[in-house]
Amino acid sequence: MSERDAEIQRRARAFVEDELIQWEVQAELADGVLPPEVAERHDRRARELGFGAINMPKDLGGDGLTMFQQVLVQEQIGRVTNGLGWVVHTPAAWLPEVATPHQLETWVKPTIRGERMECYAITEEGAGSDVDAIEATARRDGDRYVLKGEKWHVTSANLADHVFFQAKLADGANAGAHALFVVDMDTPGVRVVRTPEYSHTLAHHHPILAFDDVRVPAANLLGAEGDGMRYVHEWFRYERLMIAARCCGAAERLIDEATAFARDRQAFGRSISEFQAVQFMLADSLTELWAARLMTYRTAHGMDEGVDVKVQHAQCSLAKLYGSEMANRVADRAVQIFGGRGYMRENVAERFYRELRVDRIWEGTSEVQRVIIADQLFKRGAQALLD
Ligand SMILES: Cc1cc2nc3c(=O)[nH]c(=O)nc-3n(C[C@H](O)[C@H](O)[C@H](O)COP(=O)(O)OP(=O)(O)OC[C@H]3O[C@@H](n4cnc5c(N)ncnc54)[C@H](O)[C@@H]3O)c2cc1C
């Protein structure tokens, strides 16, 4: 870690400690929503600290952090519950390279400046892990595309003003291929079907969105027809690594909090930290956290060094699989150490116990990560993936 890396890490940690953590319980008890002036202050402060668009290039107005530096920031924001750390924004980093000048000016740069916000509509009722099973269609009609389909779990759709919509081309030379479109949320035909409740308590919802013959200009196609899956894979790779980083942060917070509690809590005339059963839960947690952190840091360094993209893909899966499973084990142990208090929503372990569960599901389930890892293992051998 260079001095600059360490300084970024300290800055992110101080932001979480000084500004965010104190609001967790209030957010939990208010459906994840903070008073508007507080939410605005968090957003403004994140930007002032250089965390407005950490993954975007400086020449477009982003913060231009390396992958390793982004992991350090994400690890710190992983220490706070209720998605309060989501004020650290990571717009679509795959987009600037393929965006047209019109797309750069209309969506990319305003998103980097914090004036606009995106969400992703890929998953459908019948297509989650198996992305290729999507039934949403895009049909060319003159200088427009007509988009049709229903998308599930569209995270942040209640706050976003544009959505990346994945569809299969209905006709033409590339019929059956995937394509990705950017769609303004106020385009006629975009409709919220319903907003289900989820286990966690966030201001960001995950509604089901319908696209009823939504007509968008051909200029809203991202890249070329047939490119859709490539961008999704790039996003998956990135987000899997960031999930691993946030899981490391969550585990560290849980270990800190459970250790402090164990030291203070008395039972049978002694501190419960004197019981080996409690000590071993903490020792196992710390051991697993260190392993996950090393995997995450190493993967990020490899991406900065430009290792082969297939190796990156496998290593991001390794880090996400291990990091998310590790954090869930740590949360389970932390609840146990807190005893009855660990089941109260005002307790950090209870909140993380619910919130971390989705990290084994979204951006590819643990089973899907194993499929990817095994596929790469058979293709490249262990040594190539362990560098
Ligand atoms: C809170 C939340 C937010 C989300 N946000 C978004 C979003 O913003 N945009 C978006 O597009 N999607 C989003 N998703 C969707 C998410 O990515 C999917 O839920 C996830 O990829 C799994 O798909 P599925 O739910 O359809 O499960 P399925 O694919 O139906 O899987 C069901 C079970 O089968 C297993 N399985 C499936 N295939 C295999 C296989 N080949 N081998 C072994 N086991 C297998 C899975 O591991 C799982 O255990 C979100 C989901 C949640 C819960």
The ligand as an ORCA input file, in Angstrom:
! r2SCAN-3c Opt
* xyz 0 1
  C     -31.825     -7.342     -3.489
  C     -31.558     -7.732     -4.914
  C     -31.160     -6.755     -5.809
  C     -30.933     -7.074     -7.149
  N     -30.618     -6.079     -8.034
  C     -30.618     -6.347     -9.366
  C     -30.492     -5.280    -10.322
  O     -30.316     -4.112     -9.966
  N     -30.593     -5.590    -11.635
  C     -30.751     -6.870    -12.063
  O     -30.825     -7.077    -13.267
  N     -30.838     -7.911    -11.183
  C     -30.799     -7.669     -9.847
  N     -30.924     -8.693     -8.934
  C     -31.077    -10.051     -9.423
  C     -29.950    -10.984     -9.037
  O     -28.796    -10.731     -9.787
  C     -30.479    -12.421     -9.198
  O     -31.422    -12.621     -8.162
  C     -29.400    -13.461     -9.127
  O     -28.538    -13.389    -10.248
  C     -29.981    -14.883     -9.071
  O     -30.977    -15.069    -10.022
  P     -32.411    -15.665     -9.582
  O     -32.865    -14.895     -8.407
  O     -33.296    -15.681    -10.769
  O     -32.112    -17.141     -9.106
  P     -32.038    -18.434    -10.044
  O     -31.135    -18.169    -11.197
  O     -33.426    -18.889    -10.344
  O     -31.346    -19.454     -9.071
  C     -32.079    -20.185     -8.097
  C     -31.123    -21.176     -7.444
  O     -30.588    -22.059     -8.439
  C     -29.176    -22.037     -8.405
  N     -28.621    -22.207     -9.738
  C     -28.989    -21.575    -10.888
  N     -28.211    -21.952    -11.895
  C     -27.316    -22.833    -11.385
  C     -26.226    -23.581    -11.936
  N     -25.878    -23.480    -13.218
  N     -25.532    -24.407    -11.102
  C     -25.864    -24.502     -9.796
  N     -26.868    -23.822     -9.238
  C     -27.576    -23.005    -10.016
  C     -28.835    -20.658     -7.849
  O     -27.524    -20.633     -7.308
  C     -29.900    -20.486     -6.804
  O     -29.529    -21.163     -5.643
  C     -31.094     -8.415     -7.583
  C     -31.475     -9.400     -6.662
  C     -31.700     -9.064     -5.341
  C     -32.135    -10.130     -4.383
*
